[in-house]
Amino acid sequence: MTSIHVNEDTWKELNGLKEPGETMDDVIRKLLEIMHSIQENRETAESTEHSSFNELLDEFCTIMDEEFQDTILGTRRSFQNKALRNES
């Protein structure tokens, strides 16, 4: 067994978290489990946000590519129509 030295306020807080029959080790283990769970949830959220951002970016790029192609085709047609009028 290892001893951990904590100040009195910390001990009081940990002691207040104890359920009947639990040891300080039980309390610390529960806190560590909660901390690990929060970290995993944060990583999952970050991954989901990153994935969602990439999906939105892909959709935006697809739409902009279509708009760009439409603009090019429209400009080409307009130029061709003007050229045909000038030949007449």
Buried (B, 14 or more C-beta within 10 A) or exposed (E): EEEEEEEEEEEEEBEEEEEEEEEBEEBEEBEEEEEEEEEEEEEEEEEEEEEEEEEEEEEEEEEEEEEEEEEEEEEEEEEEEEEEEEEE
